[in-house]
Amino acid sequence: MFKKVNPKPNFFEIEQQILKWWKDENILDTSIQQRNEENTKIFYDGPITANGMPHHGHMLTFVMKDLVPRYWTMKGYRVNRSLGWDCHGLPVEWEIEKSLGFKEKKDIERYGIAEFNKLCKESVQKYINDIVKLEEMIGRLTNNWEEYSTMDPKYIESIWWSLKELYTKGLLYEDYRVVPYSTRAGTTLSNAEVSLGGYKKIVDPAITVKFKLLDDENTFILAWTTTPWTIPTNLALAVGKNIQYCKVEFNREKYIIARLLVDKVFKNIHEYSIIENYDAKDLIGKQYIPPFDYFYEKNNPIKHRIYEGFHVNTDSGTGIVHLAPYGIEDQEIFKNIGIESFDVLNEQGDFNDMIPDLAGLHYREANKIIIENLKAKKLLFSFEEYEHELPMCWRTNTPLIYKPVTSWFIAMSKLRTELVEINQQINWIPEHIKEGRFGNWLAEIKDWNISRRRYWGTPLPIWKSKNGKTLFIGSFEELAKFSTNKIDINNIDPHRPYIDEIYLEYENEIYTRIPDVLDVWYDSGAMPFARLHYPFENKEIFEKKFPADYISESIDQTRGWFYSLHAISTSLFNSNAYKNVVVTGHILAEDGTKLSKSKKNYTPPEEMIKNFGADTVRLGFISSPITYGESSIVSEKTLTIQKQEMIIPIWNIYSYIVTYANIHSYTINEDLVQNDRKFKKNEFAQYYHIPFEDLEREIDVWLITLLQKTIKNVNKYMESFEFTKAYKEIKSLIDSISKWYIRRSRERFVEGDITALDVLIYVFVDTLKLLAPFAPFLTEYIYRELVAEHTLNVPNSIHLCNYPEHSENYLVDNQKILDEMSIVKEICEMGLSIRTTNNIKLRQPLNSMRIYLNNSTVPSLSSWMTELILDELNIKTIRETLEEFDTNQQGCLINNLLGISICIDLNITEELKEEGLVREVIRYIQSKRKNMGLEISDKIQVNIIVTNHDTYRYIQKHMQDITKKTNIDILNLTVVDNTNDQVNFETQIEGIQKITVEKV
């Protein structure tokens, strides 16, 4: 006997039981170790940033990181599952700064770097348990065989080796450049990090400033800017090579601007005139007096002159650009003409002593003062509040500036060709990202700024002498060799401030470490080798596990982890780091907006899992466009639908099997559920892994053939990482089992047809195995209850089973039956549509239907097809015609695509009405039984009160049939005179006032 199935299961409680069992029985490690090491698939886990509570994005990536390894394991591959922890960087520091109430970077140094970094380390460890808890709740288990942490000293040593390799190759260099800079974080950012932070609309003062020409009396150059704070550092002006300029006279002053922009600049001024036109070359070389004289040298041969600017256009402003040290294009022009740059801002974005009048002021606060000074000097032509998009710091959510600083760079631009070529070896899902978002990024790749002026990170292994010489360290052994301190290389903390206290001596010079730490994205991109402490150990293991066969993260990692992996592997090994990458989209709230803590527009992850079960959440992700790089809504509403359409039908099939198996004392034949049917007793049978021969009923053959087709397609889609398509195949099979095979075979189950049960269990168990990587909890529970607990010589876990393989011979030999069934189902769909249109319930029998087929694949109906259609549509007879008939009448439909025309006789005779009434009564009683939680074997007493003698006569005539089909022990039938109650609200059956059901 099988254990009774709970009609109202709590799926979360079931999942928790299964999770505990997995751990107790060590199922994960067993599933890995049972596979041959020579047959390995490599999966990389992108390190998790452990700086806060896990969220929906974590759930999504956990599912994507679990789905493929589970599938591969069942396919016979050895797939290790190890976590990685991204411990360093601004995200962690920012968390601690907020907890301590810090307002600026200087607060950290006042607090103490050692104590601050200690808190950072503790913060990382604090959140690890919460992340692992959610990970396990969603169904992903991991082992610690190769678990790694980016703050581990061995991991850092491997990174030092890699950096020295790049330095030796001439790919790592120091330069003074204008780079993206976060004044709140007090550090530079890479271009990839800028893309992560995105852009935000900010309102800034936009001003047009007057620059007095030296050789033209009372004439001014007009330049427009949205950064008034840079005007005191003006060093030059730029005009566009192909732009036409003019001199405009207004109010006894003359102004030079682009000819195309005159109307816009003077839009509110009527009394002006154009008095002269210029080409750009006429202006180039002219000298002017800057608005402020902080850096003005009257006779300087190169400063404060007009130059050609490759970036100047007439899209906005005046067609003339003011050049200062805080622009990338500005700096390029300065280098070409020999102007030395400088920086008047400190790390926090405050003016330093180079401009005494503004010293101590934040650059944004200085805008107002500078504008007032320009007014006082009569050099402010115009002012407006201007809304524009600015790049934002990806962690502090504050505007970035472009700042001239000394930084260390990886010369990725030298490897642009290699990056693009190696990308061609990678399979991207979705494919368009390969040449689009990622490919375009690589084609225009800039050098990677890897140095950060922060504290909690991998220290750059660079020491410098007072004379500016550089000593690059590539290992702890090398560090000890040159150190003036005594170092135990087996017990070293390479973090700040301890590493800063180590001085090196080389060729009679003392070297001090530069204070910079490494971009955290380099940490994560180094994981293929650094997690194994390569090259100091595990060389062979690394070579076997590089590149990865599969990785997956969300689309924002295109320029994050995906890029850092690709950039580092290309520069170090001239190889791709991964073969296949699945890029997921973002989860949206019910209203289509992004999930937001402030808006509280989502259910917390743990609560969502508790409400719906992890499997429902997993299928909610997998069934959506998220797995194909698109953003999609996953909410309580979508999960409710998912549960109703997939989880509940699976549970109902399981319950149905158990019910009839127990009624008929059925025991499972081991051949039906064998893990590897290649070892079937009759191994020379035509279909060696189909445990059936000579099935008599076409519907049985159809279901088994449909299973083979589904297995084939699911494997095909899983191999190409098209998870949603694979899932839809399984869901379609579940629908066919539940809504077609079981319904069309109901009488066989009632009568105890062993073949029907055999076919259903065989197909259902294989379907559970197909679904196991998608919904690991539910499939495990049912497999154990239905198979493992009642069958010998099978794995005790579904996740220790082999993934199903189809029989191509069986599929080919029985393809015709699939074609025929598709015609049957389409005819039935058309017939149901006619019933619905004409408001005729399915339980109401109808007399006849005409069918015309013009289909080359299925030219006519066989007897079994006719029988199914009659039964499904509750029609007495079918007449198939050889000539097409007129379908432009009531009760007719046509499907031109499949060449099907049908017409149903909608006339309901008294005899048909009687039969329909009996069906309605049986349906109602069965429904009441189900709602009362009664078993099929439970005897009941039924009381029926009818309102007219015709109804009484109909029911009395069919009492034996009603009693048999509903297992009634006592049936009481009463008639009352109530002609006004023809259709009762409760029963909705004409002529019946009330039906009560009681257990005997």
DRENGUDREN-972070 format. One record per residue (C-alpha): residue in one letter; x, y, z. Coordinates in steps of 0.1 Angstrom, whole numbers, padded with zeros to 4 digits, always signed. Last residue first. Layout:
! residues N
AXYZ ...
! end
This chain:
! residues 1000
V-0219+0064+0061 K-0204+0097+0049 E-0230+0123+0041 V-0240+0139+0008 T-0268+0164+0003 I-0284+0173-0030 K-0309+0202-0032 Q-0336+0218-0054 I-0332+0198-0086 G-0353+0205-0116 E-0325+0222-0136 I-0291+0217-0121 Q-0272+0247-0108 T-0268+0228-0075 E-0267+0258-0051 F-0286+0284-0071 N-0314+0259-0079 V-0327+0259-0115 Q-0364+0252-0118 D-0373+0267-0085 N-0406+0284-0094 T-0424+0251-0100 N-0419+0241-0064 D-0439+0210-0056 V-0416+0186-0038 V-0401+0153-0050 T-0378+0131-0029 L-0350+0106-0038 N-0330+0089-0010 L-0298+0070-0021 I-0281+0048+0004 D-0247+0031-0001 I-0235+0054-0029 N-0202+0045-0046 T-0204+0074-0071 K-0204+0055-0103 K-0224+0025-0089 T-0251+0046-0073 I-0257+0068-0103 D-0259+0038-0127 Q-0284+0021-0104 M-0304+0052-0099 H-0308+0057-0136 K-0346+0054-0140 Q-0352+0070-0106 I-0332+0100-0118 Y-0352+0105-0149 R-0385+0099-0132 Y-0378+0124-0104 T-0368+0150-0131 D-0400+0144-0149 H-0420+0146-0116 N-0409+0181-0107 T-0390+0199-0080 V-0363+0174-0070 I-0348+0167-0036 I-0318+0143-0036 N-0304+0127-0005 V-0271+0109-0007 Q-0256+0085+0018 I-0219+0077+0013 K-0195+0048+0013 D-0158+0056+0013 S-0138+0037-0014 I-0133+0067-0035 E-0118+0085-0006 L-0136+0114+0011 G-0120+0148+0016 M-0154+0165+0019 N-0146+0187-0012 K-0139+0155-0032 R-0171+0138-0022 K-0191+0170-0030 S-0175+0170-0065 Q-0184+0134-0071 I-0220+0141-0061 Y-0222+0171-0085 R-0207+0152-0114 I-0231+0123-0109 V-0260+0147-0108 E-0248+0165-0139 R-0244+0132-0158 V-0280+0122-0149 L-0293+0155-0162 G-0274+0151-0195 E-0290+0117-0200 E-0325+0131-0195 K-0318+0161-0218 L-0306+0136-0245 E-0338+0117-0243 E-0359+0148-0244 T-0341+0159-0275 I-0313+0185-0276 N-0307+0199-0312 L-0271+0211-0315 D-0262+0188-0344 I-0224+0195-0346 C-0206+0205-0378 I-0169+0200-0383 S-0143+0211-0410 I-0106+0202-0407 G-0079+0210-0433 L-0051+0215-0407 L-0044+0252-0416 N-0080+0258-0428 N-0095+0250-0395 I-0133+0251-0400 L-0162+0254-0375 C-0199+0245-0375 G-0227+0246-0349 Q-0247+0274-0365 Q-0241+0278-0402 N-0214+0289-0426 T-0197+0255-0426 D-0211+0243-0459 F-0198+0208-0466 E-0165+0194-0480 E-0169+0160-0497 L-0157+0127-0483 T-0178+0129-0452 E-0171+0115-0418 R-0202+0108-0398 I-0198+0108-0360 T-0223+0094-0335 K-0235+0098-0299 I-0216+0130-0288 N-0201+0136-0254 L-0172+0157-0269 E-0145+0136-0252 D-0162+0103-0256 L-0172+0108-0293 I-0138+0122-0301 L-0120+0092-0284 E-0141+0066-0302 T-0136+0083-0336 M-0099+0083-0331 W-0100+0046-0321 S-0120+0037-0352 S-0096+0055-0376 L-0104+0090-0389 S-0093+0099-0424 P-0066+0117-0444 V-0041+0121-0415 T-0009+0133-0430 S-0025+0146-0462 N-0052+0165-0443 N-0085+0174-0460 L-0108+0160-0434 Y-0145+0165-0432 I-0164+0158-0400 R-0201+0156-0393 M-0213+0154-0357 S-0243+0137-0340 N-0267+0134-0311 L-0255+0156-0283 P-0250+0146-0246 Q-0251+0174-0220 R-0221+0169-0197 L-0200+0192-0219 K-0223+0221-0212 I-0241+0238-0240 N-0238+0277-0241 N-0238+0279-0279 T-0204+0295-0281 T-0191+0271-0254 R-0204+0240-0272 I-0189+0252-0305 S-0155+0259-0288 L-0157+0224-0272 G-0161+0209-0307 M-0132+0229-0321 E-0110+0218-0292 C-0121+0182-0298 I-0113+0184-0335 E-0079+0197-0325 K-0073+0170-0300 V-0082+0143-0325 I-0060+0158-0352 S-0031+0159-0328 M-0038+0123-0318 E-0035+0113-0355 D-0002+0130-0359 L+0011+0114-0327 I-0002+0080-0338 K+0017+0084-0371 Q+0050+0090-0353 N+0048+0055-0339 D+0077+0038-0357 V+0098+0069-0356 L+0093+0075-0319 Y+0099+0038-0310 N+0131+0037-0331 E+0143+0070-0316 S+0140+0056-0281 H+0144+0086-0257 E+0169+0091-0229 P+0158+0099-0194 Y+0183+0116-0170 N+0201+0090-0149 C+0191+0087-0113 L+0210+0100-0082 H+0188+0131-0082 I+0157+0110-0080 S+0170+0097-0047 N+0170+0062-0032 P+0185+0049-0064 V+0167+0018-0078 N+0174-0019-0071 L+0143-0025-0049 T+0110-0008-0053 H+0083+0004-0029 E+0100+0032-0009 A+0121+0044-0038 V+0092+0045-0063 L+0060+0063-0052 E+0070+0079-0020 R+0106+0085-0030 Y+0098+0097-0065 I+0070+0119-0051 Y+0093+0137-0026 E+0122+0140-0050 T+0100+0154-0078 L+0085+0180-0054 F+0119+0191-0041 P+0140+0193-0072 A+0117+0213-0094 F+0137+0223-0125 P+0165+0197-0122 A+0139+0170-0114 L+0115+0178-0142 L+0128+0152-0167 K+0131+0127-0138 L+0095+0135-0128 T+0084+0129-0164 D+0102+0095-0164 V+0082+0086-0133 F+0049+0098-0149 V+0054+0079-0181 Y+0061+0046-0164 I+0034+0052-0138 L+0008+0060-0164 V+0017+0031-0186 D+0017+0006-0158 L-0016+0019-0143 A-0033+0017-0177 T-0019-0018-0182 I-0032-0029-0148 D-0068-0020-0157 G-0084-0018-0123 E-0120-0011-0133 V-0119+0024-0120 F-0086+0030-0137 R-0100+0017-0170 E-0131+0039-0166 R-0109+0070-0162 S-0088+0063-0194 R-0099+0094-0214 R-0096+0117-0183 I-0062+0102-0173 Y-0047+0104-0208 W-0061+0138-0217 K-0061+0165-0191 S-0036+0150-0167 I-0012+0131-0189 S-0015+0156-0217 D-0011+0186-0194 I+0020+0170-0178 L+0034+0165-0213 S+0028+0201-0222 K+0045+0212-0189 I+0075+0190-0198 E+0078+0206-0233 K+0073+0241-0218 Y+0102+0235-0194 A+0125+0226-0222 K+0115+0257-0241 T+0121+0279-0210 F+0155+0263-0204 E+0170+0270-0238 F+0205+0261-0227 S+0214+0244-0260 E+0219+0211-0243 M+0188+0217-0223 Y+0168+0223-0254 K+0179+0191-0271 N+0174+0170-0239 V+0139+0184-0235 N+0131+0177-0271 K+0142+0141-0271 I+0125+0134-0237 T+0093+0150-0250 K+0093+0130-0282 Q+0098+0098-0262 L+0070+0108-0237 L+0047+0114-0266 T+0054+0079-0279 I+0046+0065-0245 L+0014+0085-0244 W+0004+0076-0280 V+0010+0039-0274 D-0013+0039-0244 I-0039+0059-0264 E-0036+0034-0292 R-0047+0005-0270 E-0034-0030-0276 L+0001-0026-0264 D+0023-0052-0281 E+0054-0048-0259 F+0061-0026-0230 P+0092-0018-0209 I+0106+0007-0235 H+0144+0006-0229 Y+0153-0021-0254 Y+0128-0010-0281 Q+0132-0039-0305 A+0140-0063-0276 F+0175-0076-0275 E+0180-0066-0239 N+0151-0088-0227 K+0159-0085-0190 K+0162-0047-0191 F+0197-0036-0185 K+0195-0008-0210 R+0166+0003-0189 D+0189+0024-0167 N+0173+0038-0136 Q+0145+0012-0136 V+0111+0025-0130 L+0088+0004-0152 D+0110-0027-0151 E+0105-0028-0113 N+0068-0036-0117 I+0050-0015-0092 T+0024-0031-0069 Y-0013-0026-0073 S-0037-0035-0045 H-0067-0024-0067 I-0079+0004-0044 N-0044+0012-0033 A-0031+0016-0069 Y-0063+0036-0077 T-0057+0062-0050 V-0019+0063-0053 I-0020+0070-0091 Y-0047+0097-0086 S-0027+0114-0058 Y+0004+0115-0080 I-0016+0129-0109 N-0031+0155-0085 W+0004+0165-0072 I+0016+0171-0108 P-0016+0191-0116 I-0010+0212-0084 I+0026+0221-0092 M+0020+0230-0129 E-0010+0252-0138 Q-0022+0261-0103 K+0013+0267-0089 Q+0024+0287-0119 I-0008+0308-0118 T-0002+0316-0081 L+0034+0324-0089 T+0024+0350-0115 K+0001+0367-0090 E+0025+0365-0061 S+0051+0382-0084 V+0076+0375-0111 I+0073+0401-0137 S+0099+0400-0165 S+0132+0415-0176 E+0148+0399-0207 G+0181+0380-0208 Y+0167+0347-0220 T+0162+0331-0186 I+0142+0361-0176 P+0118+0354-0204 S+0097+0334-0179 S+0092+0297-0174 I+0125+0293-0156 F+0118+0321-0131 G+0083+0310-0120 L+0095+0274-0122 R+0120+0282-0095 V+0094+0301-0074 T+0069+0272-0077 D+0097+0248-0067 A+0106+0269-0037 G+0072+0266-0021 F+0044+0292-0026 N+0039+0310+0007 K+0071+0298+0024 I+0092+0306-0007 M+0077+0341-0010 E+0082+0348+0027 E+0118+0338+0024 P+0123+0361-0006 P+0106+0392+0008 T+0074+0400-0011 Y+0078+0429-0035 N+0069+0465-0040 K+0083+0478-0008 K+0088+0512-0025 S+0120+0519-0005 K+0133+0484-0009 S+0127+0486-0047 L+0121+0459-0073 K+0121+0475-0107 T+0088+0485-0122 G+0063+0463-0142 D+0034+0469-0119 E+0037+0434-0104 A+0074+0439-0096 L+0101+0432-0121 I+0129+0405-0119 H+0159+0414-0141 G+0172+0396-0171 T+0194+0365-0172 V+0225+0359-0192 V+0234+0323-0198 V+0271+0319-0206 N+0287+0289-0224 K+0324+0283-0231 Y+0340+0302-0202 A+0373+0318-0195 N+0383+0323-0231 S+0420+0319-0238 N+0451+0340-0244 F+0462+0328-0209 L+0470+0360-0190 S+0455+0389-0210 T+0426+0368-0224 S+0418+0351-0191 I+0419+0385-0173 A+0397+0403-0198 H+0372+0375-0202 L+0367+0370-0165 S+0365+0407-0159 Y+0340+0411-0187 F+0316+0384-0175 W+0320+0397-0139 G+0310+0432-0146 R+0304+0446-0181 T+0280+0418-0190 Q+0273+0415-0153 D+0243+0438-0156 I+0226+0411-0176 S+0223+0387-0147 E+0246+0358-0140 S+0253+0324-0155 I+0284+0303-0161 Y+0289+0270-0180 D+0316+0248-0195 A+0343+0267-0176 P+0378+0272-0191 F+0397+0259-0173 K+0390+0231-0150 K+0415+0205-0163 E+0443+0231-0164 F+0434+0243-0129 I+0436+0207-0115 E+0470+0202-0132 K+0484+0234-0117 N+0470+0227-0082 E+0498+0246-0064 F+0518+0279-0065 P+0504+0286-0100 Y+0475+0287-0090 H+0461+0290-0055 L+0431+0270-0066 R+0405+0298-0060 A+0430+0322-0077 F+0430+0303-0110 P+0393+0304-0122 M+0386+0332-0096 A+0406+0360-0112 G+0375+0377-0125 S+0361+0382-0090 D+0392+0399-0076 Y+0396+0420-0108 W+0361+0432-0102 V+0372+0444-0067 D+0395+0470-0083 L+0428+0465-0064 V+0441+0485-0035 D+0462+0516-0036 P+0485+0528-0008 I+0518+0525-0027 R+0541+0502-0008 T+0574+0517+0004 Y+0608+0508-0011 I+0641+0513+0006 E+0672+0515-0017 N+0705+0496-0014 E+0699+0475-0045 Y+0665+0464-0032 E+0651+0468+0003 L+0614+0464+0010 Y+0593+0479+0037 I+0563+0461+0053 E+0540+0484+0073 D+0517+0490+0044 I+0510+0452+0043 Y+0497+0454+0079 P+0473+0484+0072 R+0460+0470+0049 H+0456+0434+0039 P+0483+0408+0032 D+0476+0389+0065 I+0505+0364+0067 N+0509+0331+0084 N+0525+0308+0059 I+0548+0335+0046 D+0562+0342+0081 I+0578+0376+0075 K+0608+0392+0092 N+0608+0428+0083 T+0632+0445+0059 S+0614+0426+0032 F+0631+0417-0001 K+0630+0379+0002 A+0599+0379+0023 L+0579+0396-0004 E+0593+0372-0030 E+0581+0343-0009 F+0547+0360-0006 S+0544+0361-0043 G+0545+0384-0074 I+0560+0416-0061 F+0566+0446-0083 L+0594+0470-0074 T+0591+0504-0089 K+0617+0532-0089 G+0604+0567-0081 N+0636+0580-0065 K+0620+0578-0031 S+0615+0541-0037 K+0583+0524-0048 W+0565+0492-0038 I+0537+0476-0059 P+0518+0446-0048 L+0484+0463-0052 P+0466+0455-0020 T+0435+0433-0023 G+0407+0452-0008 W+0394+0469+0023 Y+0411+0503+0023 R+0404+0526-0006 R+0423+0546-0032 R+0415+0522-0060 S+0438+0510-0087 I+0425+0488-0116 N+0418+0514-0144 W+0412+0491-0173 D+0423+0505-0207 K+0393+0512-0230 I+0374+0487-0251 E+0356+0500-0282 A+0353+0466-0299 L+0350+0449-0266 W+0319+0469-0255 N+0303+0463-0289 G+0308+0426-0286 F+0293+0425-0251 R+0260+0445-0257 G+0257+0434-0293 E+0279+0408-0310 K+0277+0382-0282 I+0246+0398-0266 H+0225+0388-0296 E+0229+0351-0288 P+0208+0351-0257 I+0225+0330-0245 W+0261+0335-0255 N+0283+0306-0268 I+0319+0317-0265 Q+0346+0310-0292 Q+0338+0343-0310 N+0347+0361-0278 I+0383+0350-0284 E+0384+0370-0315 V+0370+0402-0299 L+0393+0401-0269 E+0423+0392-0291 T+0417+0422-0314 R+0412+0446-0284 L+0443+0433-0267 K+0463+0466-0268 S+0432+0484-0257 M+0432+0462-0226 A+0463+0480-0214 I+0458+0472-0177 F+0459+0505-0158 W+0474+0519-0126 S+0463+0553-0116 T+0477+0589-0111 V+0448+0613-0110 P+0430+0638-0132 K+0393+0638-0123 Y+0361+0631-0142 I+0332+0635-0119 L+0307+0610-0106 P+0273+0618-0092 T+0263+0600-0060 N+0246+0566-0058 T+0271+0554-0032 R+0276+0519-0048 W+0275+0522-0086 C+0287+0558-0085 M+0264+0577-0109 P+0270+0590-0144 L+0251+0622-0150 E+0220+0628-0171 H+0209+0664-0177 E+0185+0690-0162 Y+0197+0726-0166 E+0189+0755-0143 E+0198+0785-0165 F+0224+0813-0166 S+0235+0837-0193 F+0264+0860-0203 L+0283+0859-0170 L+0315+0879-0175 K+0304+0911-0158 K+0331+0906-0132 A+0304+0907-0104 K+0283+0882-0124 L+0313+0859-0128 N+0319+0861-0090 E+0283+0852-0083 I+0286+0822-0107 I+0318+0811-0089 I+0301+0814-0055 K+0271+0793-0066 N+0291+0766-0082 A+0314+0762-0051 E+0289+0740-0033 R+0292+0714-0061 Y+0330+0714-0059 H+0329+0710-0022 L+0345+0740-0005 G+0376+0736+0016 A+0396+0761-0004 L+0375+0783-0027 D+0393+0816-0024 P+0426+0799-0019 I+0426+0781-0053 M+0457+0759-0052 D+0449+0754-0015 N+0425+0725-0021 F+0389+0726-0034 D+0368+0698-0020 G+0360+0667-0041 Q+0366+0642-0013 E+0400+0631-0026 N+0412+0667-0029 L+0403+0690-0058 V+0426+0716-0076 D+0441+0690-0098 F+0469+0696-0124 S+0475+0693-0162 E+0505+0703-0181 I+0498+0719-0215 G+0519+0703-0242 I+0498+0707-0273 N+0489+0670-0278 K+0488+0663-0241 F+0464+0692-0235 I+0441+0680-0263 E+0439+0646-0247 Q+0432+0661-0213 D+0403+0682-0226 E+0388+0651-0243 I+0389+0633-0209 G+0376+0663-0190 Y+0385+0677-0157 P+0418+0695-0164 A+0399+0724-0181 L+0388+0732-0216 H+0359+0756-0224 V+0341+0745-0256 I+0329+0766-0284 G+0298+0757-0305 T+0277+0779-0283 G+0258+0755-0261 S+0241+0725-0276 D+0242+0701-0305 T+0266+0723-0323 N+0297+0701-0320 V+0332+0701-0304 H+0348+0667-0297 F+0377+0670-0321 G+0387+0703-0306 E+0408+0727-0326 Y+0426+0752-0304 I+0419+0787-0290 R+0445+0801-0266 H+0447+0804-0229 K+0479+0784-0225 I+0503+0777-0254 P+0529+0805-0257 N+0524+0819-0222 N+0527+0857-0224 K+0498+0866-0202 E+0502+0838-0177 Y+0468+0829-0162 F+0466+0801-0136 Y+0446+0818-0108 D+0436+0846-0131 F+0399+0840-0133 P+0376+0848-0163 P+0404+0838-0187 I+0420+0864-0209 Y+0421+0854-0246 Q+0447+0845-0272 K+0439+0835-0308 G+0456+0803-0321 I+0426+0789-0339 L+0400+0816-0346 D+0404+0820-0384 K+0409+0782-0387 A+0373+0777-0374 D+0360+0796-0404 Y+0347+0831-0396 N+0317+0854-0403 E+0314+0891-0394 I+0287+0916-0384 I+0258+0896-0372 S+0234+0919-0356 Y+0216+0921-0322 E+0185+0940-0310 H+0160+0912-0305 I+0173+0893-0275 N+0153+0864-0260 K+0166+0838-0284 F+0202+0852-0285 V+0219+0819-0278 K+0193+0799-0298 D+0192+0822-0328 V+0230+0824-0329 L+0235+0786-0327 L+0241+0778-0364 R+0267+0806-0367 A+0288+0792-0339 I+0298+0818-0314 I+0319+0850-0312 Y+0305+0879-0292 K+0308+0917-0297 E+0298+0943-0271 R+0280+0977-0276 N+0246+0961-0265 F+0248+0934-0291 E+0271+0927-0320 V+0275+0891-0331 K+0307+0878-0346 C+0304+0845-0366 Y+0314+0809-0367 Q+0311+0781-0392 I+0319+0746-0378 N+0341+0722-0398 K+0371+0722-0375 G+0351+0726-0343 V+0364+0752-0317 A+0382+0747-0285 L+0391+0770-0256 A+0421+0768-0233 L+0433+0766-0197 N+0402+0771-0176 T+0408+0761-0139 P+0386+0788-0125 I+0358+0777-0149 T+0357+0741-0136 W+0332+0748-0108 P+0308+0761-0134 T+0302+0726-0146 T+0272+0727-0170 T+0292+0747-0195 W+0288+0772-0224 A+0315+0792-0241 L+0312+0827-0256 I+0343+0843-0270 F+0343+0880-0262 T+0351+0912-0282 N+0355+0946-0267 E+0387+0952-0285 D+0400+0923-0306 D+0436+0912-0300 L+0433+0899-0264 L+0399+0882-0267 K+0378+0884-0235 F+0362+0851-0225 K+0325+0855-0217 V+0307+0826-0199 T+0275+0808-0208 I+0262+0790-0177 A+0243+0758-0169 P+0235+0754-0133 D+0229+0717-0125 V+0197+0696-0122 I+0205+0658-0121 K+0189+0630-0141 K+0206+0597-0133 Y+0229+0575-0153 G+0241+0539-0148 G+0261+0527-0119 L+0271+0494-0136 S+0282+0513-0167 V+0305+0535-0146 E+0319+0503-0130 A+0328+0490-0165 N+0345+0523-0172 S+0367+0518-0142 L+0363+0538-0110 T+0386+0562-0091 T+0384+0567-0054 G+0372+0590-0027 A+0340+0570-0021 R+0319+0602-0019 T+0341+0620-0045 S+0335+0591-0070 Y+0359+0594-0099 P+0358+0585-0136 V+0392+0591-0151 V+0414+0619-0163 R+0448+0605-0166 Y+0482+0603-0150 D+0496+0569-0159 E+0510+0537-0144 Y+0513+0506-0164 L+0503+0469-0166 L+0503+0453-0200 G+0541+0453-0205 K+0542+0415-0204 T+0562+0417-0171 Y+0535+0439-0156 L+0508+0415-0167 E+0527+0386-0151 K+0532+0407-0120 L+0494+0412-0118 S+0488+0375-0122 W+0512+0366-0094 W+0497+0392-0071 I+0463+0377-0078 S+0476+0342-0069 E+0489+0357-0036 I+0455+0372-0029 Y+0437+0339-0032 K+0463+0323-0009 P+0457+0351+0016 D+0419+0345+0016 M+0400+0378+0011 T+0386+0366-0023 S+0370+0336-0006 Y+0369+0301-0022 E+0349+0269-0020 E+0367+0242-0038 W+0356+0211-0019 N+0332+0231+0002 N+0300+0216-0011 T+0268+0233-0025 L+0231+0227-0023 R+0206+0247-0043 G+0169+0241-0036 I+0155+0276-0031 M+0156+0271+0007 E+0193+0260+0004 E+0202+0293-0012 L+0181+0312+0013 K+0200+0297+0041 V+0234+0301+0024 I+0228+0338+0020 D+0217+0342+0056 N+0247+0323+0069 I+0271+0344+0048 Y+0258+0377+0060 K+0278+0380+0092 Q+0310+0367+0076 V+0312+0396+0052 S+0304+0421+0081 E+0332+0406+0102 K+0357+0412+0075 C+0345+0448+0070 L+0346+0454+0108 K+0383+0443+0109 N+0389+0465+0079 F+0377+0495+0099 E+0397+0485+0130 A+0429+0483+0110 I+0422+0514+0090 G+0416+0536+0120 Y+0387+0558+0129 R+0404+0590+0117 E+0414+0571+0086 I+0378+0560+0080 D+0363+0595+0087 K+0385+0609+0060 K+0364+0591+0034 E+0334+0612+0042 K+0301+0612+0060 F+0306+0582+0084 G+0275+0571+0104 L+0292+0540+0117 S+0266+0517+0101 K+0267+0537+0069 E+0305+0535+0067 I+0303+0497+0073 E+0279+0491+0044 W+0300+0514+0022 E+0331+0494+0029 V+0314+0461+0019 P+0301+0475-0013 L+0334+0494-0019 G+0356+0464-0022 H+0364+0430-0008 C+0346+0398+0002 D+0334+0382-0031 W+0326+0347-0018 G+0326+0317-0040 L+0305+0286-0036 S+0313+0251-0048 R+0292+0226-0068 N+0313+0200-0085 V+0299+0184-0116 R+0308+0148-0126 Y+0287+0141-0156 G+0263+0112-0160 K+0233+0130-0175 M+0218+0132-0140 T+0248+0153-0130 W+0245+0175-0161 Y+0209+0183-0152 R+0216+0191-0116 P+0246+0212-0127 V+0224+0230-0152 L+0195+0239-0128 D+0216+0249-0098 K+0234+0280-0110 M+0203+0292-0127 V+0183+0287-0095 F+0209+0304-0073 T+0210+0333-0098 L+0173+0339-0095 M+0172+0336-0057 H+0201+0360-0054 G+0183+0386-0076 H+0153+0382-0053 H+0173+0394-0023 P+0200+0382+0001 M+0208+0403+0032 G+0239+0425+0029 N+0276+0426+0022 A+0284+0391+0010 T+0291+0398-0026 I+0286+0363-0041 P+0315+0350-0062 G+0305+0339-0097 D+0302+0301-0094 Y+0321+0284-0122 F+0308+0252-0136 I+0330+0226-0152 K+0317+0193-0166 T+0335+0161-0160 N+0335+0127-0175 E+0371+0116-0166 E+0362+0120-0129 N+0335+0093-0133 R+0302+0099-0117 Q+0291+0084-0083 Q+0311+0111-0065 I+0289+0139-0077 S+0255+0125-0068 T+0269+0111-0035 D+0282+0146-0026 L+0248+0161-0032 I+0228+0133-0015 N+0247+0135+0018 E+0220+0114+0035 D+0214+0138+0064 K+0218+0168+0041 W+0193+0155+0014 W+0170+0144+0042 K+0169+0178+0058 L+0162+0194+0024 I+0134+0169+0018 Q+0117+0177+0051 Q+0121+0214+0044 E+0106+0209+0009 I+0076+0191+0023 E+0070+0219+0048 F+0072+0244+0019 F+0047+0224-0002 N+0020+0224+0024 P-0002+0197+0010 K-0040+0200+0007 P-0052+0166-0006 N-0026+0148+0015 V-0018+0115-0003 K-0023+0083+0016 K+0009+0062+0018 F+0011+0035-0008 M+0000+0000+0000 
! end
